[in-house]
Amino acid sequence: MSQPQRDAIASPANGLTIYNTSTNALNTWNGTSWTEAITSATQPIVQNTATTFVYTGGVQTYTVPAGMYSLGINASGAQGGANYDGTPGGLGGRVATTLAVTPGETLTLYVGGQGGMGPNPGSGGAGYNGGGQGSSFNGGGGGATDVRVGGTTLAERVLVAAGGGGGGPYTYKANNARGGAGGSPSARPAFSPRVAPVAAAGPPRPPVPPWARVVTPRTIMRAAARAAGATTAAGRAASAGVRAAAPGRRPA
């Protein structure tokens, strides 16, 4: 019914619900007035202000506000430390995503720390949350930044931004020094294995006769003699003549 028709109801019963064609919404009488049901188009959007978390060297938490069901997260891993020459470490990885959450839920955050600079003597320290220790004179790896839901173990991470590797090698130690690995998704020093490409297998080759596996002038002559049936003295003499004609070989 239209809104004028709704308002013309003399004594609506508590809980009476009608469809209001004037506003295209359900209306319910609560005993004193008509209320309108909230639709996806009229439901207010709760937008919380951004909260920034920086490196503290410890665990941090965030509680999801009431009415909040998704969070936009922009996380960056820590940079690796510079080596003794001043060569900077690599920048940390960056992850931007939207995470489904529940109001009142607590997220645990680990913000990675930058790797230490390579001292003289010594090595750059590992960045907080998984950075690798640098070798002599070289920077340590930066730590990863991650978000965990439901606990604080590695298995409960839902987002990881890896840290950058440490600066290296130091010029004086070029033959045996390296920067520390950055914090990886496993919160252990990262590595990049080199994998050699594997050639595609072709069709199998036909078997090679035993007499043809090693090809020499003598092999060729013997094969020719067998094919011609050289079993007589003349055949043997002809075979000897072929052998004598073979370059670089003495007559048999």
Backbone torsions as a table, in degrees:
resi	resn	phi	psi	omega
1	MET	NA	162.1	178.2
2	SER	-78.2	170.3	-179.6
3	GLN	-67.2	-38.7	175.0
4	PRO	-61.2	-38.3	177.3
5	GLN	-65.3	-39.4	177.6
6	ARG	-61.7	-46.1	-177.4
7	ASP	-68.3	-16.7	-179.6
8	ALA	-82.6	-7.2	178.0
9	ILE	-67.7	122.2	-173.0
10	ALA	-68.1	-53.9	-175.6
11	SER	-134.9	78.3	-179.1
12	PRO	-66.3	142.2	178.2
13	ALA	-74.8	148.6	177.1
14	ASN	-59.2	130.9	-180.0
15	GLY	89.4	-2.0	178.7
16	LEU	-61.7	130.6	-177.9
17	THR	-122.7	131.2	177.7
18	ILE	-131.3	161.4	174.1
19	TYR	-97.3	117.1	-176.7
20	ASN	-85.3	108.8	-178.9
21	THR	-74.5	-15.3	177.4
22	SER	-75.5	-33.4	-178.6
23	THR	-115.0	-3.2	-179.3
24	ASN	55.0	50.7	-179.7
25	ALA	-151.4	156.2	175.6
26	LEU	-76.3	137.3	176.8
27	ASN	-121.3	138.8	180.0
28	THR	-127.6	136.1	177.5
29	TRP	-86.2	118.6	-176.5
30	ASN	-95.5	9.7	180.0
31	GLY	108.6	-26.6	179.1
32	THR	-128.3	-25.3	-178.7
33	SER	-157.7	168.2	177.0
34	TRP	-89.0	133.2	175.2
35	THR	-114.1	150.7	-177.6
36	GLU	-107.7	133.4	179.2
37	ALA	-67.4	143.2	179.3
38	ILE	-83.2	132.4	177.3
39	THR	-108.8	173.5	178.8
40	SER	-62.2	-26.7	-179.4
41	ALA	-80.1	-28.6	-176.2
42	THR	-103.2	-9.0	-178.6
43	GLN	-66.7	129.4	-179.2
44	PRO	-69.4	145.3	178.1
45	ILE	-95.2	122.1	178.5
46	VAL	-86.1	119.1	-178.0
47	GLN	-124.3	107.0	-178.1
48	ASN	-83.1	152.8	176.5
49	THR	-71.6	153.7	-177.6
50	ALA	-68.4	145.0	176.2
51	THR	-119.8	128.2	-178.1
52	THR	-106.0	131.2	177.2
53	PHE	-113.4	130.5	179.3
54	VAL	-115.9	170.8	-178.6
55	TYR	-64.1	129.4	176.4
56	THR	-126.1	-11.9	-176.2
57	GLY	84.3	9.5	179.9
58	GLY	-146.9	179.9	-178.7
59	VAL	-78.2	139.7	177.6
60	GLN	-127.0	157.7	-177.8
61	THR	-131.2	158.7	176.9
62	TYR	-142.1	128.0	178.6
63	THR	-101.2	127.6	-177.2
64	VAL	-68.6	127.0	-179.0
65	PRO	-67.9	163.1	176.5
66	ALA	-62.4	140.6	178.6
67	GLY	79.2	3.4	-178.3
68	MET	-102.3	123.8	-178.1
69	TYR	-121.2	-3.9	174.9
70	SER	-151.2	146.8	-179.1
71	LEU	-127.4	135.0	171.1
72	GLY	-88.4	123.1	-176.2
73	ILE	-119.6	134.7	176.4
74	ASN	-127.9	104.3	-173.4
75	ALA	-117.4	144.8	177.8
76	SER	-133.0	137.5	174.1
77	GLY	-77.5	163.5	-177.0
78	ALA	-79.8	153.1	178.4
79	GLN	-76.7	149.5	175.4
80	GLY	-74.2	157.1	-179.8
81	GLY	-76.7	155.4	178.4
82	ALA	-77.7	157.1	175.2
83	ASN	-85.6	-178.6	-174.9
84	TYR	-64.3	-27.9	177.2
85	ASP	-74.2	-15.2	-176.5
86	GLY	99.1	3.7	176.5
87	THR	-65.7	120.8	-174.6
88	PRO	-71.4	155.6	174.4
89	GLY	-78.8	168.6	179.8
90	GLY	-71.2	150.8	176.8
91	LEU	-73.9	151.8	178.1
92	GLY	-73.6	161.7	177.0
93	GLY	-72.7	163.6	-179.4
94	ARG	-130.8	135.6	178.9
95	VAL	-129.2	125.2	175.8
96	ALA	-122.2	124.4	-175.9
97	THR	-156.2	171.3	173.6
98	THR	-112.4	125.9	-175.1
99	LEU	-110.2	128.7	176.1
100	ALA	-74.7	131.3	-176.9
101	VAL	-136.2	174.1	178.6
102	THR	-123.6	135.4	178.7
103	PRO	-53.5	134.3	-179.4
104	GLY	88.3	-10.4	-179.5
105	GLU	-69.9	146.4	179.8
106	THR	-108.6	125.6	175.8
107	LEU	-100.0	140.4	176.8
108	THR	-105.2	129.3	-174.7
109	LEU	-119.6	136.2	174.0
110	TYR	-120.4	110.9	179.0
111	VAL	-96.0	120.7	-175.4
112	GLY	-65.7	149.7	177.6
113	GLY	-102.7	149.3	-179.1
114	GLN	-68.3	144.3	177.1
115	GLY	-67.6	152.4	-178.4
116	GLY	-77.8	153.7	177.7
117	MET	-75.5	143.8	-179.9
118	GLY	-68.9	117.0	-178.5
119	PRO	-88.0	179.5	175.5
120	ASN	-128.5	109.6	-5.8
121	PRO	-87.6	174.5	176.5
122	GLY	124.0	-165.6	-177.9
123	SER	-142.6	154.8	-179.0
124	GLY	-65.7	136.7	-178.8
125	GLY	-73.5	155.5	179.8
126	ALA	-73.0	137.4	176.7
127	GLY	-70.3	148.4	-179.2
128	TYR	-58.3	136.2	177.3
129	ASN	77.1	54.6	166.8
130	GLY	104.2	0.5	178.6
131	GLY	-66.3	152.7	179.9
132	GLY	-92.2	150.9	177.6
133	GLN	-74.8	131.9	176.9
134	GLY	-76.4	157.5	175.4
135	SER	-85.4	-176.3	-172.1
136	SER	-51.6	126.4	177.0
137	PHE	72.3	3.8	-174.4
138	ASN	-117.6	156.1	-173.2
139	GLY	-72.6	152.6	175.1
140	GLY	-84.0	157.7	-179.9
141	GLY	-75.3	147.7	177.3
142	GLY	-75.0	152.2	-179.9
143	GLY	-83.5	156.7	178.4
144	ALA	-80.1	156.9	172.4
145	THR	-112.4	128.6	-178.7
146	ASP	-142.9	162.0	178.4
147	VAL	-121.2	133.7	-178.1
148	ARG	-124.2	142.2	-178.2
149	VAL	-125.6	130.0	176.6
150	GLY	88.2	0.9	-179.1
151	GLY	166.0	-169.9	-175.9
152	THR	-122.2	8.4	-179.4
153	THR	-83.7	165.9	179.4
154	LEU	-62.6	-30.1	-178.5
155	ALA	-69.6	-15.1	-176.7
156	GLU	-101.4	15.0	175.4
157	ARG	-76.5	139.0	177.5
158	VAL	-116.2	-9.2	-179.3
159	LEU	-156.0	135.4	178.8
160	VAL	-139.3	130.4	171.1
161	ALA	-115.0	113.8	-173.4
162	ALA	-69.4	150.9	176.4
163	GLY	-83.1	163.8	179.4
164	GLY	-86.4	154.3	178.2
165	GLY	-73.6	156.1	179.8
166	GLY	-73.9	155.7	179.3
167	GLY	-70.2	138.8	179.2
168	GLY	174.4	166.1	0.7
169	PRO	-86.1	155.5	173.4
170	TYR	-71.6	137.9	-172.8
171	THR	-53.5	-46.0	-176.6
172	TYR	-66.8	-25.2	-176.9
173	LYS	-113.1	31.4	-171.0
174	ALA	-60.1	-25.4	-174.7
175	ASN	-84.6	-17.7	-174.5
176	ASN	-142.7	13.1	-176.1
177	ALA	-113.3	155.5	178.9
178	ARG	-157.8	154.3	175.8
179	GLY	-76.7	161.9	178.7
180	GLY	-73.5	148.8	177.9
181	ALA	-70.2	149.0	177.1
182	GLY	-76.8	163.9	176.9
183	GLY	-64.8	127.3	-175.9
184	SER	-104.7	173.2	177.5
185	PRO	-56.4	-20.7	178.3
186	SER	-94.2	5.0	-178.6
187	ALA	59.6	29.7	174.3
188	ARG	-127.2	163.4	178.3
189	PRO	-53.5	131.9	-178.2
190	ALA	-80.0	157.7	174.1
191	PHE	-148.5	156.4	-179.6
192	SER	-124.7	92.5	-179.4
193	PRO	-65.1	142.2	176.5
194	ARG	-91.2	126.4	-177.7
195	VAL	-115.9	119.4	179.3
196	ALA	-75.5	138.2	178.4
197	PRO	-65.4	144.0	180.0
198	VAL	-101.9	124.3	-179.8
199	ALA	-69.2	143.4	178.8
200	ALA	-68.2	137.5	-179.1
201	ALA	-73.6	131.1	178.0
202	GLY	-89.2	-177.1	178.2
203	PRO	-67.0	148.8	-178.8
204	PRO	-63.9	141.6	177.9
205	ARG	-79.6	149.5	177.4
206	PRO	-67.9	151.7	179.6
207	PRO	-61.2	143.1	-179.8
208	VAL	-95.9	129.9	178.2
209	PRO	-59.2	145.2	-178.4
210	PRO	-55.3	-38.0	-176.4
211	TRP	-73.7	-13.0	-177.1
212	ALA	-105.1	3.2	-176.6
213	ARG	-71.4	-34.5	176.2
214	VAL	-116.9	109.6	-174.7
215	VAL	-94.1	114.7	175.9
216	THR	-134.0	164.2	176.0
217	PRO	-55.0	-39.0	179.3
218	ARG	-64.4	-38.7	178.4
219	THR	-62.4	-43.8	-179.3
220	ILE	-63.2	-41.6	-179.2
221	MET	-66.0	-42.2	179.2
222	ARG	-63.7	-41.1	179.0
223	ALA	-63.8	-40.5	178.9
224	ALA	-65.5	-40.2	-179.9
225	ALA	-64.7	-40.8	179.1
226	ARG	-66.2	-40.0	-179.0
227	ALA	-64.6	-32.8	-178.7
228	ALA	-87.6	-4.8	-178.5
229	GLY	68.8	38.3	-176.4
230	ALA	-77.6	85.4	178.1
231	THR	-113.5	-10.4	-179.5
232	THR	-87.9	171.5	178.4
233	ALA	-62.2	-36.8	179.2
234	ALA	-66.5	-38.3	179.1
235	GLY	-65.7	-41.5	179.0
236	ARG	-65.3	-37.4	178.9
237	ALA	-66.2	-40.2	178.3
238	ALA	-63.6	-40.0	178.3
239	SER	-63.7	-39.8	178.7
240	ALA	-64.8	-35.8	178.7
241	GLY	-66.1	-37.9	177.3
242	VAL	-65.5	-41.2	179.4
243	ARG	-64.4	-38.5	-179.2
244	ALA	-65.5	-29.6	-178.6
245	ALA	-81.5	-10.5	-178.5
246	ALA	-68.5	129.4	-175.2
247	PRO	-65.9	138.3	173.9
248	GLY	75.2	12.9	-179.1
249	ARG	-130.0	146.1	179.0
250	ARG	-81.3	145.5	176.1
251	PRO	-59.7	139.6	-179.2
252	ALA	-84.5	NA	NA
